[in-house]
């Protein structure tokens, strides 16, 4: 709708702008998603579901091998993934069970029984856990049921870290580079 004012100029009402461009044009949440701020990665495992008990073979009571972990692709601009597995219920504070970083962007899973090698065949690097060694260390809670978080991060860079980096070093290097993230939580109890 246009109105001609006293000087003969055409004035377009704000209402007509909404009609012309459509109210759907303004979507701040969509913009945020495009930048990866709200995007989530779905993390799953064929060995256990969200909130389920982790089978004993993936714990210190069994074969103490890493479970298979899978995740959805990262958003556009993903250069690498990082995985951190920790237990926030440990008596002396959060206990780190597994750190893997510089996982190539086209890789969306880690197979069962990833060997404790500094560099994996796909080029990913493994960090040092709170067990003081490289590679996965399975759940071994002293008492009660503990939660084990498998967190996956899509990053816009490869991390400039040597093999054997700690969780805190990886988190520090990831700061400002996380495009999306997700997690799977498993539980374990020695009964």
Buried (B, 14 or more C-beta within 10 A) or exposed (E): EEEEEEEEEEEEEEEEEEEEEEEEEEEEEEEEBEEBEEBEBEBBBEBBEEEEBBBBBBBBEEBBBBBBBBBBBBBEBBBBBBBBBBBEBBEEEEBBBBBBBBBBBEBBEBEBBBEEEEEBEEEBBBBBBBBEEBBBBBBBBEEEEBBBBBBBBBBBBBBEBEBBBBBEBBBEBBEEBBBBBBBBBBBBEBE
